[in-house]
Amino acid sequence: MGIVKDIEIYSKCEQHLLTYLGKAHVAYSTYGSSAGMSRYARVDDVCARRLQVQERLTMQIKECIQNTLKPLGVAVVIEAQNLCMQMRGIQKQHSITTTSDFTGAFEKTATRDEFIKLISTKFS
């Protein structure tokens, strides 16, 4: 399993045209072909440039990596502050929205749990 975590994400909500920003964590399980680590951050940037909701962004990142590299599995988790929640309506300033999507090897509980544990760990 390879993981690139804490990738900065900036996008705009298609419903309110307000920014959401946070971090993405991407994991892949491969048996051969892989891409340089910076490619995973580039995929995130390209997908985030579009107006869209966070749930779809998570899914698009996963699908792009899965369809291009055809690894054994892909996992994507995005944690973001949505200005929709902070500026409009409910106005909850410290809320974080977390979305996730998994495919292949990451649909197995043990692999998914290992990924979640690793992205939750803070390294000094």
MOKA-V390858 format. One record per backbone hydrogen bond with DSSP energy under -1.0 kcal/mol. NH is the residue of the N-H (numbers start at 1). CO is the residue of the C=O. Records with the same first field share a line. If there is no record, write none. Layout:
NH = CO / CO
This chain:
2 = 28
4 = 26
7 = 24
9 = 22
11 = 20
13 = 18
17 = 13
20 = 11
21 = 81
22 = 9
23 = 79
24 = 7
25 = 77
26 = 4
27 = 75
28 = 2
29 = 73
39 = 36
42 = 38
43 = 39
44 = 40
45 = 41
46 = 42
47 = 43
48 = 44
50 = 47
52 = 12
57 = 53
58 = 54
59 = 55
60 = 56
61 = 57
62 = 58
63 = 59
64 = 60
65 = 61
66 = 62
67 = 63
68 = 64
69 = 65
70 = 66
72 = 29
73 = 29
75 = 27
76 = 101
77 = 25
78 = 99
79 = 23
80 = 97
81 = 21
83 = 19
85 = 82
86 = 82
87 = 83
88 = 84
91 = 88
92 = 85
97 = 80
99 = 78
101 = 76
103 = 74
105 = 72
106 = 103
107 = 104
108 = 105
112 = 108
113 = 109
114 = 110
115 = 111
116 = 112
117 = 113
118 = 114
119 = 115
120 = 116
